[in-house]
Amino acid sequence: MKRKLLLIITAFLWLELAYSQSSQRPDFLKKDSIQSSLDGNVQVFYYGKSTASELQPLIVALHSWSGTADSQKETLVEQTQAKDWNYIFPDFRGVNNHPKACCSEFVIADIDEAIDWALKNMNVDKKKIYVVGNSGGGYATMAMYMKSRHTIASFSAWSSISDLATWYGESVERKNRYGPEIIKCTGAGEVFNAEKAKERSPLFWKTPVKKRKKSTLQIYAGIHDGYTGSVPISHSINFYNKLLTDAHEKDKSRYVSEEDANTMLKTQTFPTQNPAKTIENRAILYQKSSKKIMLTIFEGTHEILKSAALDAIDAW
């Protein structure tokens, strides 16, 4: 019995050590902070500078719904460092459970000011600024597409929330923690307010069609998200269709039809060519594009495929 207990304790300690080591930040990442021009809030961020002598791209990686710059392991940092690009991981008001979070004007300003810092302090190619995020970070990526004052070359949004009001209902139905946090985000007291939630939703914002004319936006969603994940793929589909509508896309074949959307949502699959195109060895089940906007539904769940994200963001 004692030997068995010793083995269990030893295994636990090894797992704890492995977890702590996997969560450690790479040595090449540094920490700094800037003060918000809106309210004086001090925003921390992590960054990695390219060692190249010539100008290099900048990856602006955005944390998840429940993450912060300090608590979450950075997105795409190893992949960015391998390419010797510049990297910044801002906090932008941390966890989405208070009124100044949830893609508020403070969030947009924080991310923009983090980019300002990068442009001033790193050897950034201004024509190659890339914003990428997953889940709550995908939500923030969509928000930056709509409201950032910077000229961004490419946006990559994964497993994104586009409609906070609808997501509230979906979260309540799933009985997870996000419903109460959405209420806290909107500053609506203890009662859900759909209009306030819509004010924080990129799906209902005016699309800056002219400003983003040269920017690419890649929207990715795993077909099983909403079942094995927390954000149904309808958020990505609806946002894609909204952007095409706002850009006055006349070719109806470029939109996601209601029939196609219902098939994917109800069956968690879609008939594909054989063999199907792949992304990181995952089947691409559905893909639509219009000009510089692309939607990809792949065999997956609530996730970001890191290598694919970085390779595609600079290639399209």
C-alpha positions as CSV (number, residue, x, y, z in Angstrom):
1,M,0.0,0.0,0.0
2,K,2.8,2.4,0.9
3,R,4.7,1.5,-2.3
4,K,1.5,2.2,-4.3
5,L,1.0,5.6,-2.5
6,L,4.7,6.5,-3.2
7,L,4.2,5.7,-6.9
8,I,1.1,7.9,-7.1
9,I,2.9,10.8,-5.3
10,T,5.9,10.4,-7.6
11,A,3.8,10.4,-10.7
12,F,1.9,13.5,-9.5
13,L,5.2,15.4,-8.9
14,W,6.4,14.5,-12.4
15,L,3.2,15.7,-13.9
16,E,3.4,18.9,-11.9
17,L,7.0,19.4,-13.0
18,A,6.1,18.8,-16.6
19,Y,3.2,21.2,-16.5
20,S,5.3,23.9,-14.9
21,Q,8.1,23.5,-17.5
22,S,5.6,23.5,-20.4
23,S,4.1,26.7,-19.0
24,Q,7.4,28.6,-18.6
25,R,7.9,31.5,-20.9
26,P,10.8,31.2,-23.4
27,D,13.9,33.1,-22.4
28,F,13.8,35.3,-25.5
29,L,10.5,36.8,-24.4
30,K,10.7,40.1,-22.4
31,K,8.1,41.9,-20.4
32,D,7.2,45.6,-20.5
33,S,4.2,47.9,-20.0
34,I,2.6,51.0,-21.3
35,Q,0.1,53.4,-19.9
36,S,-3.3,53.8,-21.5
37,S,-4.0,57.2,-23.1
38,L,-7.7,56.7,-22.3
39,D,-7.7,56.1,-18.5
40,G,-4.1,55.7,-17.4
41,N,-4.4,51.9,-16.9
42,V,-1.0,50.2,-17.0
43,Q,-1.0,47.4,-19.6
44,V,1.6,44.7,-19.4
45,F,2.7,42.8,-22.5
46,Y,5.3,40.3,-23.6
47,Y,7.4,40.7,-26.7
48,G,10.2,39.2,-28.7
49,K,12.3,41.2,-31.1
50,S,13.6,39.9,-34.4
51,T,17.4,39.6,-34.6
52,A,17.5,40.3,-38.3
53,S,19.0,43.6,-39.5
54,E,16.3,44.2,-42.1
55,L,12.6,44.9,-41.3
56,Q,10.5,41.9,-40.3
57,P,6.8,41.2,-39.9
58,L,5.0,41.7,-36.5
59,I,2.7,39.1,-35.0
60,V,0.2,40.7,-32.6
61,A,-1.1,37.6,-30.7
62,L,-4.3,38.1,-28.7
63,H,-5.2,36.1,-25.6
64,S,-8.4,34.0,-25.0
65,W,-11.6,35.0,-23.2
66,S,-10.4,33.9,-19.8
67,G,-6.7,34.7,-20.4
68,T,-4.4,37.5,-19.5
69,A,-0.9,38.4,-20.7
70,D,0.5,37.0,-17.4
71,S,-1.7,33.9,-17.1
72,Q,-1.9,32.5,-20.6
73,K,0.8,30.7,-22.5
74,E,1.5,32.9,-25.5
75,T,-0.1,32.0,-28.8
76,L,2.3,31.3,-31.8
77,V,5.4,32.5,-30.0
78,E,7.6,29.4,-30.9
79,Q,6.4,29.6,-34.5
80,T,7.1,33.3,-34.7
81,Q,10.6,32.9,-33.1
82,A,11.5,30.2,-35.6
83,K,10.8,32.7,-38.4
84,D,12.7,35.4,-36.6
85,W,9.8,37.8,-36.8
86,N,8.7,40.4,-34.2
87,Y,6.1,39.3,-31.6
88,I,3.9,41.1,-29.1
89,F,1.3,39.6,-26.7
90,P,-0.7,42.4,-25.0
91,D,-3.1,42.1,-22.1
92,F,-5.9,44.4,-23.4
93,R,-7.9,44.5,-20.1
94,G,-7.3,40.9,-19.2
95,V,-10.1,38.4,-18.5
96,N,-13.5,39.3,-20.1
97,N,-15.5,39.7,-17.0
98,H,-15.8,43.5,-16.5
99,P,-17.1,46.5,-18.5
100,K,-13.7,47.7,-19.8
101,A,-13.1,44.3,-21.4
102,C,-15.2,42.5,-24.1
103,C,-13.9,44.5,-27.1
104,S,-14.7,47.9,-25.5
105,E,-13.1,51.1,-26.7
106,F,-10.4,50.5,-24.0
107,V,-9.6,47.0,-25.5
108,I,-9.2,48.4,-29.0
109,A,-7.1,51.3,-27.8
110,D,-4.9,49.0,-25.7
111,I,-4.1,46.7,-28.6
112,D,-3.5,49.7,-30.9
113,E,-1.1,51.2,-28.4
114,A,0.7,47.9,-28.0
115,I,1.2,48.1,-31.8
116,D,2.4,51.7,-31.5
117,W,5.0,50.5,-29.0
118,A,6.2,47.7,-31.3
119,L,6.5,50.1,-34.3
120,K,8.6,52.4,-32.1
121,N,10.8,49.8,-30.5
122,M,11.2,46.9,-32.9
123,N,12.4,46.6,-36.5
124,V,8.8,46.1,-37.9
125,D,7.9,46.1,-41.6
126,K,4.8,48.3,-41.4
127,K,3.4,46.5,-44.5
128,K,3.4,43.2,-42.6
129,I,1.5,43.6,-39.4
130,Y,-0.5,40.5,-38.6
131,V,-3.2,40.1,-35.9
132,V,-4.1,36.6,-34.8
133,G,-6.3,35.1,-32.0
134,N,-8.3,32.1,-30.9
135,S,-11.6,32.0,-29.1
136,G,-11.8,35.3,-27.1
137,G,-8.7,36.2,-29.1
138,G,-10.6,35.5,-32.3
139,Y,-13.4,37.8,-31.0
140,A,-10.8,40.5,-30.4
141,T,-9.2,39.9,-33.8
142,M,-12.6,40.5,-35.5
143,A,-13.0,43.7,-33.4
144,M,-9.6,44.9,-34.5
145,Y,-10.6,44.3,-38.1
146,M,-13.6,46.5,-37.6
147,K,-12.1,49.3,-35.4
148,S,-8.3,49.3,-35.3
149,R,-6.8,52.6,-36.5
150,H,-3.7,50.8,-37.9
151,T,-3.2,49.6,-41.4
152,I,-3.1,45.8,-40.8
153,A,-1.9,43.5,-43.5
154,S,-3.7,40.4,-42.3
155,F,-6.1,39.1,-39.6
156,S,-6.5,35.5,-38.6
157,A,-9.5,34.7,-36.4
158,W,-10.0,31.2,-35.0
159,S,-13.1,29.8,-33.1
160,S,-14.4,33.4,-32.8
161,I,-17.3,35.0,-31.0
162,S,-19.0,37.5,-33.3
163,D,-22.4,38.0,-31.5
164,L,-22.2,38.4,-27.8
165,A,-26.0,38.5,-27.4
166,T,-26.4,35.2,-29.1
167,W,-23.5,33.7,-27.3
168,Y,-25.1,34.6,-24.0
169,G,-28.1,32.4,-24.8
170,E,-25.9,29.6,-26.0
171,S,-23.8,29.8,-22.9
172,V,-26.8,29.8,-20.6
173,E,-28.1,26.7,-22.4
174,R,-24.8,25.0,-21.9
175,K,-24.8,26.1,-18.2
176,N,-21.2,27.3,-18.4
177,R,-19.5,30.3,-16.7
178,Y,-19.6,32.6,-19.7
179,G,-23.2,33.8,-19.3
180,P,-22.6,35.6,-16.0
181,E,-19.3,37.0,-17.3
182,I,-21.1,38.4,-20.4
183,I,-23.5,40.2,-18.1
184,K,-20.5,41.6,-16.1
185,C,-18.9,42.7,-19.4
186,T,-21.8,44.8,-20.6
187,G,-22.2,46.7,-17.4
188,A,-25.9,45.7,-17.2
189,G,-26.0,45.0,-13.5
190,E,-27.3,41.5,-12.7
191,V,-29.7,41.2,-15.7
192,F,-28.8,40.4,-19.3
193,N,-29.3,43.3,-21.7
194,A,-29.3,42.2,-25.3
195,E,-28.8,45.7,-26.7
196,K,-25.7,46.3,-24.6
197,A,-24.3,42.9,-25.6
198,K,-24.8,43.8,-29.3
199,E,-22.8,47.0,-28.7
200,R,-19.9,44.7,-27.9
201,S,-20.5,42.5,-31.0
202,P,-18.5,42.9,-34.2
203,L,-21.4,41.3,-36.1
204,F,-23.4,44.5,-35.5
205,W,-20.7,47.1,-36.2
206,K,-20.1,49.1,-39.3
207,T,-17.6,47.5,-41.6
208,P,-14.7,49.8,-42.7
209,V,-14.8,48.5,-46.3
210,K,-12.5,51.1,-47.7
211,K,-10.0,51.0,-44.9
212,R,-9.7,47.2,-45.1
213,K,-9.6,47.0,-48.9
214,K,-6.0,45.8,-48.9
215,S,-6.2,43.7,-45.7
216,T,-6.8,40.0,-45.7
217,L,-9.1,38.3,-43.2
218,Q,-9.0,34.6,-42.6
219,I,-11.7,33.1,-40.5
220,Y,-11.3,29.5,-39.2
221,A,-13.7,27.3,-37.3
222,G,-13.6,23.6,-36.3
223,I,-16.8,21.8,-37.4
224,H,-17.4,20.4,-33.9
225,D,-17.1,23.7,-32.0
226,G,-20.3,24.4,-30.1
227,Y,-20.6,20.6,-29.4
228,T,-17.1,19.8,-28.1
229,G,-16.2,23.5,-27.7
230,S,-17.9,26.7,-26.5
231,V,-18.5,28.7,-29.7
232,P,-20.8,27.4,-32.5
233,I,-19.5,27.9,-36.0
234,S,-22.5,30.1,-36.8
235,H,-20.5,33.0,-35.3
236,S,-17.8,32.6,-38.0
237,I,-20.3,32.0,-40.8
238,N,-22.6,34.9,-39.9
239,F,-19.6,37.3,-39.6
240,Y,-18.3,36.2,-43.0
241,N,-21.6,36.7,-44.7
242,K,-22.1,40.1,-43.0
243,L,-18.7,41.4,-44.4
244,L,-19.7,40.3,-47.9
245,T,-23.0,42.0,-47.6
246,D,-21.4,45.2,-46.4
247,A,-18.9,45.1,-49.3
248,H,-21.8,44.6,-51.7
249,E,-20.6,41.2,-53.0
250,K,-23.0,40.4,-55.9
251,D,-21.9,36.8,-56.5
252,K,-24.3,34.8,-54.4
253,S,-22.2,31.7,-54.7
254,R,-19.5,33.3,-52.5
255,Y,-21.9,33.5,-49.5
256,V,-22.6,30.6,-47.2
257,S,-26.1,29.6,-48.0
258,E,-28.6,29.0,-45.2
259,E,-28.9,25.4,-46.4
260,D,-25.1,24.8,-46.2
261,A,-24.9,26.5,-42.8
262,N,-27.8,24.3,-41.4
263,T,-26.1,21.1,-42.8
264,M,-22.9,21.9,-41.0
265,L,-24.5,23.0,-37.8
266,K,-26.9,20.0,-37.5
267,T,-24.7,17.2,-38.9
268,Q,-21.2,18.4,-37.9
269,T,-20.0,17.5,-41.4
270,F,-20.2,18.4,-45.0
271,P,-19.8,16.5,-48.3
272,T,-16.3,17.1,-49.6
273,Q,-14.2,16.3,-52.6
274,N,-12.2,13.0,-52.3
275,P,-9.5,13.4,-51.2
276,A,-10.4,16.6,-49.3
277,K,-8.0,19.5,-49.1
278,T,-6.2,19.6,-45.8
279,I,-4.9,22.0,-43.2
280,E,-2.3,20.5,-40.8
281,N,-3.5,17.1,-41.9
282,R,-7.1,18.0,-41.0
283,A,-9.7,17.9,-43.8
284,I,-11.1,21.2,-45.0
285,L,-14.8,20.5,-45.1
286,Y,-16.0,23.9,-46.4
287,Q,-14.4,27.0,-47.8
288,K,-15.7,30.2,-49.3
289,S,-13.9,33.5,-50.2
290,S,-14.6,36.9,-51.6
291,K,-11.8,39.2,-52.6
292,K,-9.5,39.3,-49.5
293,I,-11.9,37.5,-47.0
294,M,-11.9,33.7,-46.6
295,L,-13.9,31.3,-44.4
296,T,-12.5,27.8,-43.7
297,I,-14.4,25.1,-41.8
298,F,-12.1,22.2,-40.9
299,E,-12.3,18.9,-39.2
300,G,-11.7,20.1,-35.6
301,T,-13.1,21.7,-32.6
302,H,-12.5,24.9,-30.5
303,E,-8.8,25.4,-31.4
304,I,-6.1,27.1,-33.4
305,L,-3.8,25.2,-35.7
306,K,-0.7,27.2,-35.0
307,S,1.7,26.3,-37.8
308,A,-1.1,26.6,-40.4
309,A,-2.1,30.0,-39.0
310,L,1.3,31.5,-39.3
311,D,2.1,30.0,-42.7
312,A,-1.2,31.1,-44.2
313,I,-1.2,34.6,-42.7
314,D,1.8,35.6,-44.7
315,A,1.0,33.7,-47.9
316,W,-2.5,34.6,-49.0
